[in-house]
Amino acid sequence: MTFLVSNQDGIGMLVSEQDLEQASTQSGPLPVELCHAAAISRYIGLKDRLQETLTAPHRLQKLAAAKALMCLGDKDSIKLLNDLSSQEQDKIAAAIFKLASVRLEGSSSLKNLLSRDDRTLLELLPSLYNSYLPLDENDLEILIITLNKYLSKSGYTKSIRQSFWENDVGLLIEALANPHKRAGNILNSRMDLTEDIKDILSKLTHIYFRQDDFSEEINQISNILSIADKRQIP
């Protein structure tokens, strides 16, 4: 099996299972594309090298490694991520390390962060979900709550620069639309969340936003909602 992933320059690359196996016999920080492939495939054989990559020289390597360990569900990395988050000089990497460690503790722990006044962590939530993590109900609720906060420009989102605001909203929409994240499976049994997402799509049509840039994702979400509605009809 091969996996289409992006490298550090955003260029698509194919990574095979053989590439992952070979990398597991080597040492040193991993390139971004191998971190992504390990996350998609849940390849635990690269756990040690992913941990090494947390101290790589480039931010994108660090972020990809932290998110991959989160996707692997590697609870052994919680302490390491916590320790590094307090030592890391790069504030964005430090925040992602912390968020990944909290999500590894459980999605309910991450949901509890929403009630805390920690702007640095909350602003990086869209980036955390720009990963290959399959969603559970708490994750879906986090995405909905965060999107509503962005769309109403309330709390910490009020002062986010417009270009960053649009990028964050785009990442959250992509997280809802990505079929690998299994949002549709959750919505089959959560009618209340279905209505919440319909409300979000309605709000998107009434605000300044690059609709055309995310028309495919918005259509995918609409299709997910349509399927969920049909399955919920008695």
Disulfide bonds with the S-S distance in Angstrom:
none
